[in-house]
Amino acid sequence: MELKLLINGKEESLLSEMTLAELISQRGLNPKSIIVEYNFELVTEENWSQIKLHESDRIEILRFVGGG
């Protein structure tokens, strides 16, 4: 079953159902250096594994960038 989602404003397809935590892991992202917005709400890392992704979900993944 293919799911279409908006991730960082771009439509993407997932080939299987997964949780938000699985999506983050699959992309090789460091959970300590990102924040995640799921359907317009900030979600803490502790809750990622409880969120199953669905058709038309909107996900924003933002990385912390150091500078100076």
Rosetta blueprint (number, residue, H / E / L):
1 M L
2 E L
3 L E
4 K E
5 L E
6 L E
7 I E
8 N L
9 G L
10 K E
11 E E
12 E E
13 S E
14 L E
15 L L
16 S L
17 E L
18 M L
19 T E
20 L H
21 A H
22 E H
23 L H
24 I H
25 S H
26 Q H
27 R L
28 G L
29 L L
30 N L
31 P H
32 K H
33 S H
34 I E
35 I E
36 V E
37 E E
38 Y E
39 N L
40 F L
41 E E
42 L E
43 V E
44 T L
45 E H
46 E H
47 N H
48 W H
49 S H
50 Q H
51 I L
52 K E
53 L L
54 H L
55 E L
56 S L
57 D L
58 R E
59 I E
60 E E
61 I E
62 L E
63 R E
64 F L
65 V L
66 G L
67 G L
68 G L
